[in-house]
Amino acid sequence: MSPLALALVAVTAFGLAACITVLFVSMREILRLGGFVARGGPYEIAQPAPDWAWAVPVCIIAGFACGILNIVAASRARGFTLVLPVWAALFIALGWNFLEFGVHPPEDVQGAWVWIACGVLFWAMGVPVAVAIVAGWSPSRLPGGAQTGTWAQPVRARASYVVLNLVAIAVGTAAGVLLFEALAG
């Protein structure tokens, strides 16, 4: 395993976790404000966007970039990518926000049932992937799939690769919380 590839795996795992965390907490704050915020334009704005709202599209773009780089880095490190776990984590986490705020909406919010529908849709997109991951499914286990990547490595290499990802994800999650708190004040 290349040290440079492993470093990039760690950086991208950190970035993916931080982006999902910022999206999760940003979404919660926007839902608390009624679920719709805006800034500027010719129409009267009922709820102005918070100053930190720019972080949402930045995290989406950065998350895509980290996902692509994680695929490249994992391939070079002969390990697994985080694309499927990130897909599951993203949709389950954001779905949770929709469900929670749909069941317990902020005062004066009408039509929170739509948030419940979005939450169910998001969970329908995330939970099956999480179940497949926990069940041990991987594309390499399809008929004709080659056994490649980390699972073809010795046990010690697999364990260190998993630990590297878990530590990077934990640190990235904490950094995402701290980043949002710094942005939101």
C-alpha positions in Angstrom: 0.0 0.0 0.0 1.4 3.4 -1.0 1.8 5.8 1.9 0.6 8.7 -0.4 -2.5 6.7 -1.4 -3.2 5.9 2.3 -2.8 9.6 3.2 -5.3 10.5 0.5 -7.7 7.9 1.7 -7.5 9.4 5.2 -7.9 13.0 3.9 -10.9 12.1 1.7 -12.5 10.1 4.5 -12.1 13.1 6.8 -13.5 15.4 4.1 -16.5 13.2 3.4 -17.3 12.9 7.1 -16.9 16.7 7.7 -19.2 17.5 4.7 -21.9 15.1 5.8 -21.8 16.5 9.3 -22.0 20.1 8.2 -24.9 19.2 5.8 -26.7 17.4 8.7 -26.5 20.2 11.2 -27.1 22.9 8.6 -30.2 21.1 7.5 -31.5 20.9 11.1 -31.1 24.7 11.5 -32.8 25.4 8.2 -35.7 23.1 9.1 -36.0 24.9 12.5 -36.4 28.1 10.5 -39.3 26.6 8.5 -37.4 24.7 5.9 -37.1 27.5 3.4 -34.7 30.4 3.5 -33.6 32.9 0.8 -31.5 36.0 0.3 -32.0 38.8 -2.2 -34.2 38.9 -5.2 -37.3 40.9 -6.1 -39.7 39.1 -3.8 -40.4 39.6 -0.1 -38.3 37.1 1.8 -40.2 35.6 4.8 -37.1 34.0 6.3 -33.7 35.4 5.4 -30.9 32.8 4.9 -28.4 32.6 7.7 -25.0 34.0 7.0 -23.5 30.5 7.0 -26.0 29.2 4.4 -23.2 29.3 1.7 -21.6 26.3 3.5 -24.4 24.0 2.2 -23.6 24.1 -1.5 -19.8 24.2 -0.7 -20.2 21.0 1.3 -22.1 19.3 -1.5 -19.4 20.2 -4.1 -16.6 19.3 -1.7 -18.3 16.0 -0.8 -18.5 15.1 -4.5 -14.8 16.0 -4.9 -13.8 13.9 -1.8 -15.9 11.0 -3.1 -14.2 11.0 -6.5 -10.7 11.3 -4.9 -11.6 8.6 -2.4 -12.3 6.2 -5.3 -8.9 7.0 -6.9 -7.1 6.8 -3.6 -8.7 3.5 -2.5 -7.9 2.0 -5.8 -4.3 3.0 -5.5 -4.2 1.8 -1.9 -5.9 -1.5 -3.0 -8.7 -0.8 -0.5 -12.4 -0.3 -0.4 -14.0 3.1 -1.2 -16.4 4.9 1.0 -18.8 5.7 -1.7 -21.5 3.2 -0.7 -21.2 3.8 3.1 -21.3 7.6 2.5 -24.4 7.2 0.3 -26.1 5.3 3.1 -24.9 7.7 5.8 -25.9 10.8 3.9 -29.5 9.6 3.0 -30.1 8.0 6.4 -28.9 11.1 8.3 -30.8 13.6 6.2 -33.8 11.4 6.1 -33.7 11.4 9.9 -33.9 15.2 9.9 -36.9 15.2 7.6 -38.7 12.6 9.7 -37.9 14.2 13.0 -39.0 17.7 11.9 -42.0 16.2 10.0 -43.3 14.6 13.2 -42.3 17.5 15.4 -42.4 20.6 13.2 -41.5 24.1 14.4 -44.4 26.3 15.3 -46.3 28.0 12.5 -45.1 25.4 9.9 -47.8 24.1 7.7 -47.4 21.0 5.5 -44.7 19.2 7.5 -46.2 15.9 6.2 -44.1 16.6 3.1 -41.0 16.4 5.2 -42.2 12.9 6.4 -42.6 11.9 2.7 -39.1 13.2 2.0 -37.7 11.3 5.0 -39.3 8.0 3.9 -37.9 8.6 0.4 -34.4 9.3 1.7 -34.5 6.3 4.0 -35.6 4.2 1.0 -32.5 5.4 -0.7 -30.1 4.8 2.2 -31.3 1.9 4.4 -31.1 -0.8 1.7 -27.5 0.2 1.0 -26.7 0.1 4.7 -28.3 -3.3 5.0 -26.3 -4.6 2.0 -23.1 -3.3 3.5 -23.8 -4.9 6.9 -24.8 -8.1 5.1 -21.3 -8.1 3.5 -22.5 -7.5 -0.1 -19.9 -6.0 -2.4 -19.7 -5.6 -6.2 -16.8 -8.1 -6.2 -19.2 -10.8 -4.9 -21.3 -10.7 -8.0 -21.0 -13.7 -10.3 -17.8 -13.2 -12.2 -16.5 -10.5 -9.9 -12.9 -10.5 -9.1 -11.8 -10.5 -5.4 -9.7 -7.4 -5.3 -8.9 -4.5 -3.0 -8.4 -4.6 0.7 -10.2 -8.0 1.1 -7.5 -9.6 -1.0 -4.8 -8.2 1.3 -3.5 -9.9 4.4 -5.6 -9.5 7.6 -3.1 -7.0 9.2 -3.3 -4.7 6.1 -7.1 -4.9 6.1 -7.4 -4.0 9.8 -5.0 -1.0 9.5 -7.0 0.2 6.5 -10.3 0.0 8.3 -8.8 1.7 11.4 -7.4 4.5 9.2 -10.8 5.1 7.7 -12.6 5.0 11.1 -10.2 7.4 12.7 -10.4 9.8 9.8 -14.2 9.6 9.8 -14.4 10.3 13.6 -12.0 13.2 13.3 -13.9 14.5 10.3 -17.2 14.3 12.1 -15.8 16.3 15.0 -14.3 18.8 12.7 -17.6 19.2 10.9 -19.4 20.0 14.1 -16.7 22.5 15.1 -16.7 24.1 11.7 -20.5 24.6 11.7 -20.3 26.0 15.3 -17.6 28.4 14.1 -19.7 29.5 11.1 -23.0 29.7 12.9 -21.5 31.6 15.8 
